[in-house]
Amino acid sequence: MPRTARRQRGAFCQVETVPIEELAVGDFVVVRPGDRVPSDGIIVDGASEVNEAPVTGESVPVAEYRSRLGAEERVFLVTTPLGTTPLWIAILADTGATVLVTANALRLLRLKPATAS
């Protein structure tokens, strides 16, 4: 899981590096090719193939994602853009409430042995 994110600050696309715990729903982040997505979100600008193997287990990258007016292209925590240009992403979930974190918590609950009463 990434420890930091590049968050947009101000109206002039200034970018600051912040711990992912400081991200909030509605923040905009830039994710460069090869970096991991810091939280679940929607692509608002850019286009790239995305490696979703950490979420789906599939070994083949997902076909090209791109921002499209009126369409929601979602990306998830720890997935990785593989293209040549950065993706601008609007954050949709706090880091503790992402699809990956929720899926891992459910998996752990299923693995927990039943206790005798």
Beta strands, then each sheet from edge to edge (+ up, - down):
strand 1: 4-9
strand 2: 14-19
strand 3: 28-31
strand 4: 41-45
strand 5: 47-51
strand 6: 62-66
strand 7: 74-75
strand 8: 80-81
strand 9: 87-91
sheet 1: 2+ 1- 3+ 9- 4+ 7-
sheet 2: 6+ 5- 8+
end
